[in-house]
C-alpha cells in the first residue's frame, strides 16, 4: 500500500494528513485499508440499488453521497481507486464528526443498513448505537 500512497494525488495526500488528525490515526496504510473497506461496502450497496447517505433522524439529516465511481463507472486504476476511497472516507468522517450515521437506504424495501467501521466508531458513537435492536 505504501506504493499507492506515494502515487496518490496531492489532494488525496492532503486528505490523508487531515484524516490522520481528525481520527488520531498515525498509520496512513490503516486509513487506506479503512477507506477501501468503506468503498467496497458502498459500491455493493449501490449495486443493490440502495442509496448511501449520512442519516440522523433526531436532527432530521439525510444527505446522499454522489460519486461517479459508485454509480457504475468504477475507478480505472489502483491510484484512482485509492483517491475515490479516501474521498469517500473523508466524507464519512466529516459526517460522523457531525453526529450522523453512514447508512445504505432502500426506501422501497424499507431497509436501512449502517456502515460499521471501527475507525468511524472511534471518532464518535453512531447516533443509532443507543437504539435497541
Secondary structure, 3 states (H helix, E strand, C coil): CHHHHHHCCHHHHHHHHHHHHHHCCCCHHHHHHHHHHHHHHHHHHHHCCCEEEEEECCCCEEEECCCHHHCCCCCCCHHHHHHHHHHHHHHHHHHHHCCCEEEEEECCCCEEEECCCHHHHHHCCCCCCCCCC
